[in-house]
Amino acid sequence: MLTHAWRKSSRSGPNGACVEARLADDAVEIRDTKLTVSPILRAGRADWRSLLRTSGR
């Protein structure tokens, strides 16, 4: 379950290629943790649910 804190993906590998996500008001924010200053992708919650269904999660 996502919270307002960043959460690392369970599919992230040990090589540092990680993706994190967090809740933000009416959206979900996603970032790349290996970048020191990562751009943040914002997706609506319906889009986020669709992405998870598509990825098999």
Secondary structure by P-SEA (a helix, b strand, c coil): ccccccccccccccccbbbbbbbcccbbbbbbccccbbbbbbbcaaaaaaaaaaacc
